Amino acid sequence: MTAHLRTGRDCALALVCGCLMASCSPSEGPQTGSQTNWLTACRTDADCDDLRCLCGACTQSCSAESSCAELTGASCIPAEDVGAVALCGGESPSNPGLCLPRCNNAQCESGTACVAGVCTPIPDAAAHVAVDTSTEYQTLVGFGATVAFTDDQIVQHPEKEALLDAMFAESGVDVLRLRNCYEDDNEGDLAAVSEILGAATERLGRPPTTLMTSWSPPAELKANGSRDCAGDYATCTLSQLGDGSYDYAGFAAYWRASLEAYARAGIQPDYISIQNNPNWAPEESDALEACLFLPTEGTTTLSIDGSDVVVEYPGYAEALAAVIGELDGLASVPMIAAPEVSGFEVVSEYASSLDFSQLDAISHHMFGTDPAAVDDAALAALGELGREQQRPLLQTEMRADGLGTAVLMYYVLAVEGAAAYLQNDFVGTAYDPVEDTPSLISFEPEEFAIQDPYHAMRHYAIHTDPDWVRVSATSDADELLVTAWLSPDEDAVTVVVVNAGQTELDTEIELDEELSDALSSSEVTRTVFDGIERSAQLGALPPEGVVRVPGRSIVTVARWR
């Protein structure tokens, strides 16, 4: 696990804000002078006598140190200071400054806690989260993203080392999805992927888990003669031989040759998926790599130019069987993930044709899913399929904004019970604007920027590792979506809380008493998507266990021995 984040000059301010409580002893620290209600929690000015209720604390605004002279030990904390932003729920206060005691490692008065360097009131809990580590679920494979079409741009970027640090050392990402781009004459093109994997291994201290998938076989294996498809649905598929049969053997030989070429480049994927989105092809206006397969070889009816046309397609099951047969004798045989369809509801259409004894994981995407309206019953049914077949579930491609990513990760992990969640784009192309949010990181030719989905994924990833186990975590507030993870040695617990609603909830985090007593260290991190906090490290969890969870935010509480 990596506990610190450095994202570069564009994100420094956004990553240093917080509003969760680290406990302090009442025996020392700043005194309140004659203002007995100073720094008490409040809702209105009437709760504060001659002080004001500012961001939930009885204090007063300031523009200079002299403004706080009557409040013993107080400093004028500028509005842009991380402590002031922390007190104000991840947003900049409207006042020039706030009178607050600085604490750093010093102690705060009873009823207050040291948050982002200032003493702030400890709120009463409005919600409760209970973690039961005796109830265990799936074992984690990891969190990650896809490197598919930007390999060369990553290794050629002028800030390459800082970019690679952000990708691996600072994100917690430990799964990398690769595009099989092999063709007979391009083996040299694999050097960029090899360099990225080497950088990941160096920064993680171990090789990342890798999944390689094909967006399309080479042009000579396609009925349309091109890797790309654009509305040519009838021919966006595998080519046929002279006798009319599909070239499954050629497709399988392509996969074997690919794996041998990647092995020569030092790349041996842990998993392969023979075809990305086998149920999908792009429209005419958007040429992209694709190759259609029905669950099994047969025909289907398409509407083409306003007419119904019966089209024959190859079978995914037949293609997969051919590939598996061709892998026999490889020095390193990868695990098989299938069917990697575009939406989780589509898995059932392919499942009846799959031989699960030949599969190592069930893979799918989440496209077509609205984070605000997830079909949790259907998602739970997919999880049941995984348990019946005793195969881990991998969500391998999705795009959403920051909060949407946080919410979808909860549903995939806690409702489906998936072992992995991957964002589609790790790094956006050089042609994407910096504000393009679906990628974890976006860049222009001379710079890069951390995006909101990066922070959402980091909250799950930075304090977990492969082989951690999800344990029971329940909340008494519908808006709070909670997952909890236990380390293999049971010496660390990570709790991730997503507030999908609009209302701020001060939340008590409760662990099993015996385990809680054994865990002496903690760290609280928060991102408020409607504010300016991003992966803000807020210090230790107070003994009261209460953390502030604003609306549309994500909070991680990590505890360890």
C-alpha positions as CSV (number, residue, x, y, z in Angstrom):
1,M,0.0,0.0,0.0
2,T,1.1,3.6,-0.7
3,A,0.0,6.2,1.8
4,H,0.9,9.4,0.1
5,L,-0.1,11.1,-3.1
6,R,1.9,13.6,-5.2
7,T,0.0,14.7,-8.3
8,G,2.0,17.6,-9.6
9,R,1.5,21.4,-9.8
10,D,-2.0,21.3,-11.2
11,C,-3.5,19.4,-8.3
12,A,-1.6,20.5,-5.2
13,L,-4.2,22.7,-3.8
14,A,-7.1,20.3,-4.4
15,L,-5.3,17.4,-2.6
16,V,-4.6,19.0,0.8
17,C,-8.0,19.7,2.3
18,G,-10.0,17.8,4.9
19,C,-12.8,17.7,7.4
20,L,-12.4,14.5,9.5
21,M,-11.5,14.3,13.1
22,A,-8.2,13.3,14.8
23,S,-8.5,13.1,18.5
24,C,-6.7,15.2,21.1
25,S,-6.3,15.2,24.8
26,P,-7.9,18.0,26.9
27,S,-4.9,18.3,29.2
28,E,-3.0,20.8,27.0
29,G,-3.4,23.1,24.0
30,P,-5.1,26.4,23.2
31,Q,-7.5,27.8,25.7
32,T,-10.8,29.5,24.9
33,G,-10.4,32.5,27.2
34,S,-13.7,34.1,28.3
35,Q,-15.6,32.7,25.3
36,T,-16.9,29.5,26.9
37,N,-18.8,28.5,23.7
38,W,-15.8,29.0,21.4
39,L,-15.3,26.0,19.1
40,T,-18.5,24.3,20.2
41,A,-20.5,22.7,17.5
42,C,-23.4,24.9,16.2
43,R,-26.2,25.2,13.7
44,T,-27.0,28.9,13.9
45,D,-25.5,32.1,15.3
46,A,-28.0,31.8,18.2
47,D,-25.9,28.8,19.5
48,C,-22.8,31.0,19.8
49,D,-23.8,34.0,22.0
50,D,-21.6,36.9,20.8
51,L,-19.6,34.7,18.3
52,R,-20.8,33.4,15.0
53,C,-21.7,30.0,13.7
54,L,-19.2,29.5,10.8
55,C,-19.0,26.2,9.1
56,G,-20.6,24.4,12.1
57,A,-18.2,26.0,14.7
58,C,-18.7,28.9,17.1
59,T,-15.9,31.3,16.1
60,Q,-15.5,34.6,14.3
61,S,-14.1,35.7,10.9
62,C,-10.8,37.5,10.6
63,S,-8.6,39.2,8.1
64,A,-5.5,39.6,10.4
65,E,-4.1,38.0,13.6
66,S,-5.3,40.9,15.7
67,S,-8.9,40.0,14.8
68,C,-8.5,36.8,17.0
69,A,-6.7,38.4,19.9
70,E,-9.6,37.9,22.4
71,L,-9.6,34.1,21.6
72,T,-6.7,32.7,23.5
73,G,-4.5,30.6,21.3
74,A,-6.4,31.4,18.1
75,S,-4.8,32.2,14.8
76,C,-6.3,33.8,11.8
77,I,-6.6,30.9,9.4
78,P,-6.9,32.2,5.8
79,A,-9.8,30.9,3.8
80,E,-7.5,29.1,1.4
81,D,-5.8,27.2,4.2
82,V,-6.4,23.5,4.3
83,G,-7.7,23.7,7.9
84,A,-10.3,26.3,7.0
85,V,-11.4,24.4,4.0
86,A,-11.6,21.2,6.2
87,L,-13.8,22.9,8.7
88,C,-16.1,24.0,5.9
89,G,-16.9,20.6,4.4
90,G,-14.3,20.6,1.7
91,E,-15.2,24.1,0.3
92,S,-13.6,27.4,0.7
93,P,-15.2,29.5,3.4
94,S,-16.9,32.8,2.3
95,N,-15.0,34.8,5.0
96,P,-11.4,36.0,4.4
97,G,-10.3,33.9,7.4
98,L,-11.5,32.0,10.5
99,C,-10.2,32.3,14.1
100,L,-9.1,28.7,14.9
101,P,-6.3,27.2,17.0
102,R,-3.5,25.6,15.1
103,C,-2.6,22.2,16.4
104,N,-0.4,20.2,14.2
105,N,0.7,17.5,16.6
106,A,-0.3,19.6,19.7
107,Q,-3.4,18.8,21.7
108,C,-6.8,20.3,21.5
109,E,-9.4,21.2,24.0
110,S,-11.9,18.6,25.1
111,G,-14.7,18.3,22.6
112,T,-12.5,19.3,19.7
113,A,-10.1,17.4,17.4
114,C,-7.1,18.3,15.3
115,V,-8.2,18.4,11.7
116,A,-5.9,19.5,8.9
117,G,-3.8,21.4,11.4
118,V,-6.5,23.2,13.3
119,C,-8.7,22.3,16.3
120,T,-12.4,21.9,15.3
121,P,-15.5,20.7,17.1
122,I,-16.2,17.0,17.2
123,P,-19.8,16.6,15.8
124,D,-22.5,14.3,17.1
125,A,-22.9,11.2,14.9
126,A,-26.0,11.3,12.6
127,A,-25.2,7.9,11.0
128,H,-23.5,4.7,12.1
129,V,-21.4,2.2,10.1
130,A,-20.7,-1.2,11.7
131,V,-17.8,-3.5,10.4
132,D,-17.9,-7.2,11.2
133,T,-14.6,-8.8,10.1
134,S,-15.9,-12.3,11.0
135,T,-18.1,-12.3,7.9
136,E,-16.0,-12.6,4.8
137,Y,-16.8,-12.4,1.1
138,Q,-14.6,-12.2,-2.1
139,T,-10.9,-12.0,-2.2
140,L,-9.6,-9.0,-4.0
141,V,-7.7,-9.2,-7.3
142,G,-7.3,-5.5,-7.5
143,F,-8.1,-2.1,-9.0
144,G,-6.8,-0.7,-12.2
145,A,-7.3,0.7,-15.7
146,T,-6.6,0.2,-19.4
147,V,-3.5,1.2,-21.3
148,A,-4.6,0.6,-24.9
149,F,-3.9,3.4,-27.4
150,T,-1.7,5.8,-25.4
151,D,1.3,3.5,-24.7
152,D,3.8,5.5,-26.8
153,Q,2.4,8.9,-25.6
154,I,3.0,7.8,-22.0
155,V,6.6,6.8,-22.4
156,Q,7.4,9.8,-24.6
157,H,5.7,12.4,-22.4
158,P,8.1,15.2,-21.2
159,E,6.9,14.6,-17.6
160,K,7.1,10.8,-18.0
161,E,8.6,10.0,-14.5
162,A,6.0,12.1,-12.7
163,L,3.3,10.7,-14.8
164,L,4.4,7.1,-14.1
165,D,4.6,8.0,-10.4
166,A,1.0,9.2,-10.5
167,M,-0.1,6.1,-12.4
168,F,1.4,3.6,-10.0
169,A,3.3,4.9,-6.9
170,E,0.5,7.3,-5.9
171,S,-2.7,5.7,-7.0
172,G,-2.8,2.3,-5.4
173,V,-3.6,0.8,-8.9
174,D,-2.3,-2.7,-9.2
175,V,-4.1,-4.2,-12.2
176,L,-3.2,-3.1,-15.8
177,R,-5.4,-4.0,-18.8
178,L,-3.5,-4.2,-22.1
179,R,-4.6,-4.2,-25.7
180,N,-3.3,-7.0,-27.9
181,C,-1.9,-4.9,-30.7
182,Y,0.3,-7.6,-32.2
183,E,0.6,-8.1,-35.9
184,D,3.4,-9.9,-37.9
185,D,5.4,-6.8,-38.6
186,N,5.0,-4.7,-35.4
187,E,6.8,-6.7,-32.7
188,G,9.0,-3.6,-32.0
189,D,5.9,-1.7,-31.0
190,L,5.6,-3.7,-27.8
191,A,8.6,-1.8,-26.3
192,A,6.4,0.9,-24.8
193,V,4.1,-1.6,-23.1
194,S,7.2,-3.3,-21.7
195,E,8.5,0.0,-20.3
196,I,5.2,0.8,-18.7
197,L,5.0,-2.6,-17.0
198,G,8.6,-2.2,-15.8
199,A,7.8,1.2,-14.3
200,A,4.8,-0.3,-12.6
201,T,6.8,-3.1,-11.1
202,E,9.4,-0.8,-9.8
203,R,6.9,1.6,-8.2
204,L,4.6,-1.1,-6.8
205,G,7.5,-3.3,-5.6
206,R,5.8,-6.2,-7.4
207,P,4.5,-6.9,-10.9
208,P,1.0,-5.6,-11.5
209,T,-1.7,-8.1,-12.4
210,T,-2.2,-8.0,-16.2
211,L,-5.1,-8.7,-18.4
212,M,-4.6,-8.6,-22.2
213,T,-7.6,-8.4,-24.5
214,S,-8.1,-8.0,-28.2
215,W,-10.1,-5.1,-29.5
216,S,-9.9,-6.7,-33.0
217,P,-7.9,-9.4,-34.7
218,P,-5.7,-8.2,-37.6
219,A,-7.3,-7.0,-40.8
220,E,-6.6,-10.3,-42.7
221,L,-8.8,-12.2,-40.2
222,K,-11.8,-9.8,-40.5
223,A,-14.7,-10.1,-43.0
224,N,-14.5,-6.3,-43.7
225,G,-10.7,-6.4,-44.2
226,S,-10.0,-3.9,-41.4
227,R,-9.4,-3.8,-37.7
228,D,-11.9,-0.9,-37.5
229,C,-15.6,-1.1,-38.0
230,A,-18.0,1.8,-38.7
231,G,-21.6,0.8,-39.1
232,D,-20.6,-2.3,-41.2
233,Y,-22.4,-4.6,-38.8
234,A,-22.7,-7.6,-41.2
235,T,-19.0,-7.7,-41.9
236,C,-17.6,-6.5,-38.6
237,T,-16.7,-10.1,-37.7
238,L,-14.3,-12.9,-38.3
239,S,-13.6,-13.8,-41.9
240,Q,-14.7,-17.1,-43.6
241,L,-12.7,-19.6,-45.4
242,G,-13.4,-20.9,-48.9
243,D,-15.8,-23.5,-47.7
244,G,-17.8,-21.0,-45.8
245,S,-16.5,-22.0,-42.3
246,Y,-15.2,-19.3,-40.0
247,D,-11.4,-19.0,-39.6
248,Y,-11.3,-20.0,-35.9
249,A,-8.0,-21.7,-36.5
250,G,-6.5,-18.5,-37.9
251,F,-7.9,-16.6,-34.9
252,A,-6.4,-19.1,-32.5
253,A,-3.0,-19.0,-34.3
254,Y,-3.1,-15.1,-34.0
255,W,-3.5,-15.4,-30.3
256,R,-0.7,-17.9,-29.9
257,A,1.7,-15.8,-32.0
258,S,0.7,-12.7,-30.0
259,L,1.5,-14.4,-26.7
260,E,4.8,-15.7,-28.0
261,A,5.7,-12.2,-29.3
262,Y,4.8,-10.5,-26.0
263,A,6.8,-13.2,-24.1
264,R,9.9,-12.3,-26.2
265,A,9.3,-8.6,-25.1
266,G,9.2,-9.8,-21.5
267,I,5.4,-9.5,-21.1
268,Q,3.4,-12.5,-19.9
269,P,-0.2,-11.6,-19.1
270,D,-1.8,-13.2,-16.1
271,Y,-5.2,-13.2,-17.9
272,I,-6.3,-13.0,-21.5
273,S,-9.7,-12.2,-23.0
274,I,-10.1,-13.2,-26.6
275,Q,-12.4,-10.3,-27.7
276,N,-13.3,-7.0,-26.1
277,N,-17.1,-6.4,-26.4
278,P,-17.9,-9.3,-28.6
279,N,-21.6,-8.2,-28.6
280,W,-20.9,-4.6,-29.8
281,A,-19.9,-2.7,-32.9
282,P,-19.5,1.0,-33.4
283,E,-21.9,3.2,-35.5
284,E,-21.0,4.6,-38.9
285,S,-20.0,7.9,-37.4
286,D,-17.4,6.4,-35.0
287,A,-14.8,4.1,-36.5
288,L,-13.3,1.9,-33.8
289,E,-11.8,-1.6,-33.5
290,A,-14.3,-4.3,-33.0
291,C,-15.3,-7.8,-33.9
292,L,-18.7,-9.3,-33.4
293,F,-19.4,-12.9,-32.1
294,L,-22.7,-14.5,-31.2
295,P,-22.7,-16.7,-28.1
296,T,-22.5,-19.6,-30.5
297,E,-22.3,-19.7,-34.3
298,G,-25.6,-18.9,-36.0
299,T,-27.7,-16.1,-37.4
300,T,-29.4,-13.1,-36.1
301,T,-31.7,-10.4,-37.7
302,L,-30.3,-6.9,-38.1
303,S,-32.0,-3.7,-39.3
304,I,-29.8,-2.4,-42.1
305,D,-30.9,0.7,-44.0
306,G,-34.5,0.3,-42.8
307,S,-34.7,-3.4,-43.8
308,D,-34.5,-6.6,-41.7
309,V,-31.5,-8.6,-42.8
310,V,-30.6,-12.1,-41.6
311,V,-26.8,-12.1,-40.9
312,E,-24.6,-15.1,-40.0
313,Y,-21.9,-14.7,-37.3
314,P,-19.2,-16.8,-35.8
315,G,-19.6,-18.2,-32.3
316,Y,-17.7,-16.9,-29.3
317,A,-17.7,-20.3,-27.7
318,E,-16.2,-21.9,-30.8
319,A,-13.5,-19.1,-31.0
320,L,-12.7,-19.5,-27.4
321,A,-12.3,-23.3,-27.6
322,A,-10.0,-22.9,-30.6
323,V,-7.8,-20.4,-28.7
324,I,-7.6,-22.6,-25.6
325,G,-6.6,-25.5,-27.7
326,E,-3.9,-23.5,-29.4
327,L,-2.4,-22.4,-26.1
328,D,-1.3,-25.9,-25.2
329,G,2.5,-26.2,-24.9
330,L,3.1,-22.5,-24.3
331,A,5.8,-21.9,-21.7
332,S,3.4,-19.7,-19.7
333,V,-0.3,-20.3,-20.2
334,P,-2.4,-17.4,-19.1
335,M,-5.7,-17.6,-17.3
336,I,-8.8,-17.1,-19.3
337,A,-11.4,-14.4,-18.6
338,A,-14.7,-14.4,-20.5
339,P,-16.9,-13.2,-22.1
340,E,-16.0,-9.5,-21.4
341,V,-19.3,-8.3,-22.9
342,S,-20.2,-4.6,-22.9
343,G,-22.8,-4.8,-20.1
344,F,-23.2,-7.0,-17.1
345,E,-26.8,-8.0,-18.1
346,V,-25.4,-9.6,-21.3
347,V,-23.3,-12.1,-19.5
348,S,-26.3,-14.4,-19.1
349,E,-26.7,-14.5,-22.9
350,Y,-23.2,-16.0,-23.3
351,A,-23.0,-18.0,-20.1
352,S,-25.1,-20.9,-21.3
353,S,-22.6,-21.5,-24.1
354,L,-19.4,-21.3,-22.0
355,D,-17.5,-24.2,-20.5
356,F,-16.7,-22.8,-17.1
357,S,-14.2,-25.6,-16.4
358,Q,-12.0,-23.9,-19.0
359,L,-12.4,-20.4,-17.6
360,D,-10.6,-18.8,-14.7
361,A,-12.7,-15.7,-14.4
362,I,-16.0,-14.2,-15.5
363,S,-15.4,-10.8,-17.1
364,H,-17.8,-8.0,-18.1
365,H,-18.1,-4.2,-18.5
366,M,-20.7,-1.8,-17.0
367,F,-21.6,0.2,-20.1
368,G,-25.3,1.2,-20.2
369,T,-25.5,1.4,-16.4
370,D,-26.6,4.7,-14.7
371,P,-24.8,5.1,-11.4
372,A,-28.0,6.6,-10.0
373,A,-30.2,3.7,-11.1
374,V,-28.3,0.5,-10.8
375,D,-30.3,-2.8,-11.2
376,D,-28.9,-4.3,-8.1
377,A,-31.1,-7.4,-8.4
378,A,-29.6,-8.2,-11.8
379,L,-26.1,-7.4,-10.5
380,A,-26.6,-9.7,-7.5
381,A,-27.8,-12.5,-9.9
382,L,-24.5,-12.2,-11.7
383,G,-22.7,-12.5,-8.4
384,E,-24.6,-15.7,-7.8
385,L,-23.5,-17.1,-11.1
386,G,-19.9,-16.5,-10.0
387,R,-20.4,-18.3,-6.8
388,E,-22.2,-21.2,-8.5
389,Q,-19.3,-21.6,-10.9
390,Q,-16.7,-20.8,-8.3
391,R,-15.1,-18.2,-10.5
392,P,-14.1,-14.6,-9.6
393,L,-15.9,-11.8,-11.3
394,L,-13.9,-9.0,-13.0
395,Q,-15.4,-5.7,-14.1
396,T,-12.8,-4.7,-16.7
397,E,-14.1,-1.6,-18.4
398,M,-16.3,1.4,-17.5
399,R,-16.3,5.2,-17.8
400,A,-18.0,7.5,-15.3
401,D,-17.3,10.8,-13.5
402,G,-15.8,10.9,-10.0
403,L,-18.9,10.3,-7.9
404,G,-20.3,7.9,-10.5
405,T,-17.1,5.8,-10.4
406,A,-17.2,5.7,-6.6
407,V,-20.9,4.6,-6.6
408,L,-20.4,2.0,-9.4
409,M,-17.4,0.6,-7.6
410,Y,-19.5,0.1,-4.5
411,Y,-22.2,-1.8,-6.4
412,V,-19.8,-4.0,-8.4
413,L,-17.8,-4.8,-5.2
414,A,-20.5,-5.1,-2.6
415,V,-23.6,-6.2,-4.6
416,E,-22.1,-8.2,-7.4
417,G,-19.1,-9.3,-5.3
418,A,-16.5,-8.7,-8.0
419,A,-12.8,-9.2,-7.3
420,A,-11.7,-6.4,-9.6
421,Y,-12.8,-3.0,-10.9
422,L,-11.1,-1.4,-13.9
423,Q,-11.6,2.0,-15.4
424,N,-11.5,2.1,-19.2
425,D,-8.9,4.8,-19.7
426,F,-5.9,5.1,-17.5
427,V,-4.5,8.0,-19.4
428,G,-6.6,10.1,-21.9
429,T,-5.2,10.7,-25.3
430,A,-3.1,13.7,-26.1
431,Y,-6.1,15.1,-28.0
432,D,-8.5,15.0,-25.1
433,P,-8.9,18.3,-23.2
434,V,-7.5,18.4,-19.7
435,E,-11.1,18.6,-18.3
436,D,-12.0,15.2,-19.9
437,T,-13.1,13.4,-16.8
438,P,-13.7,9.7,-17.8
439,S,-10.0,8.9,-17.8
440,L,-8.1,8.6,-14.5
441,I,-5.4,10.9,-15.9
442,S,-5.6,13.2,-18.9
443,F,-2.7,15.0,-20.7
444,E,-1.8,17.4,-23.3
445,P,1.6,17.3,-25.0
446,E,3.4,19.2,-22.2
447,E,1.4,18.4,-19.0
448,F,-1.0,16.0,-17.3
449,A,-3.8,16.3,-14.8
450,I,-5.4,14.0,-12.3
451,Q,-9.1,13.6,-12.9
452,D,-11.9,12.9,-10.4
453,P,-12.3,9.2,-11.3
454,Y,-8.6,8.8,-10.2
455,H,-9.5,10.0,-6.7
456,A,-12.6,7.8,-6.6
457,M,-10.5,4.7,-7.4
458,R,-7.6,5.8,-5.2
459,H,-10.0,5.8,-2.2
460,Y,-10.6,2.1,-2.7
461,A,-7.1,1.2,-3.9
462,I,-4.5,3.0,-1.9
463,H,-5.1,1.2,1.4
464,T,-5.9,-2.3,0.0
465,D,-3.8,-4.8,-1.9
466,P,-4.5,-8.1,-3.9
467,D,-5.6,-10.9,-1.6
468,W,-7.4,-8.6,0.9
469,V,-10.9,-9.9,1.7
470,R,-14.1,-7.9,1.7
471,V,-15.8,-8.2,5.1
472,S,-19.3,-7.2,6.3
473,A,-20.0,-3.4,6.5
474,T,-23.5,-2.0,7.1
475,S,-24.8,1.5,7.4
476,D,-28.1,2.8,8.9
477,A,-28.3,5.6,6.3
478,D,-29.5,4.7,2.8
479,E,-27.2,7.3,1.3
480,L,-24.0,5.8,2.7
481,L,-22.6,3.0,0.5
482,V,-20.0,1.2,2.5
483,T,-17.4,-1.5,1.9
484,A,-14.7,-2.8,4.2
485,W,-11.6,-4.8,3.5
486,L,-9.4,-7.0,5.8
487,S,-5.7,-7.7,5.2
488,P,-4.6,-11.4,4.9
489,D,-2.7,-11.2,8.2
490,E,-5.8,-9.5,9.8
491,D,-3.5,-6.6,10.9
492,A,-5.2,-3.9,8.9
493,V,-8.8,-2.8,8.0
494,T,-9.9,-0.3,5.3
495,V,-13.4,1.1,5.3
496,V,-14.6,3.1,2.3
497,V,-17.8,5.2,2.7
498,V,-19.5,6.9,-0.3
499,N,-22.2,9.5,0.4
500,A,-24.3,9.3,-2.8
501,G,-26.8,11.8,-1.4
502,Q,-26.7,15.6,-1.0
503,T,-26.8,15.8,2.8
504,E,-23.8,15.9,5.0
505,L,-23.7,13.0,7.5
506,D,-21.4,12.9,10.5
507,T,-20.8,9.1,10.7
508,E,-19.5,6.9,13.5
509,I,-17.3,4.0,12.2
510,E,-17.4,1.0,14.5
511,L,-15.1,-2.0,14.3
512,D,-15.1,-5.2,16.2
513,E,-13.9,-4.2,19.7
514,E,-11.1,-6.8,19.9
515,L,-9.7,-5.8,16.5
516,S,-10.2,-2.1,17.1
517,D,-8.1,-2.3,20.3
518,A,-5.3,-4.1,18.4
519,L,-5.1,-1.4,15.6
520,S,-3.0,1.5,16.9
521,S,-2.6,3.6,13.8
522,S,-5.1,5.1,11.4
523,E,-5.5,7.6,8.6
524,V,-8.6,9.3,7.2
525,T,-8.8,10.5,3.6
526,R,-11.6,12.4,1.9
527,T,-12.7,13.7,-1.5
528,V,-15.7,16.0,-1.9
529,F,-16.6,16.1,-5.6
530,D,-18.6,19.3,-5.4
531,G,-15.9,21.0,-3.3
532,I,-12.1,21.4,-3.7
533,E,-10.9,18.4,-1.6
534,R,-9.2,15.7,-3.5
535,S,-7.6,12.7,-1.7
536,A,-7.2,15.0,1.4
537,Q,-5.2,13.3,4.1
538,L,-6.9,14.3,7.3
539,G,-5.0,12.6,10.1
540,A,-6.0,9.9,12.5
541,L,-9.4,8.6,13.4
542,P,-10.5,10.0,16.8
543,P,-11.4,7.6,19.6
544,E,-15.0,8.7,19.2
545,G,-14.8,7.2,15.7
546,V,-16.8,10.1,14.1
547,V,-16.0,11.2,10.6
548,R,-17.7,13.9,8.6
549,V,-19.1,12.7,5.2
550,P,-20.4,15.6,3.1
551,G,-22.9,15.0,0.3
552,R,-21.4,13.6,-2.9
553,S,-18.2,12.6,-1.3
554,I,-16.0,9.6,-0.5
555,V,-14.2,8.9,2.7
556,T,-11.6,6.2,3.4
557,V,-10.7,5.2,7.0
558,A,-7.6,3.0,7.2
559,R,-6.5,1.3,10.4
560,W,-3.5,-0.9,11.0
561,R,-1.1,-2.1,13.7
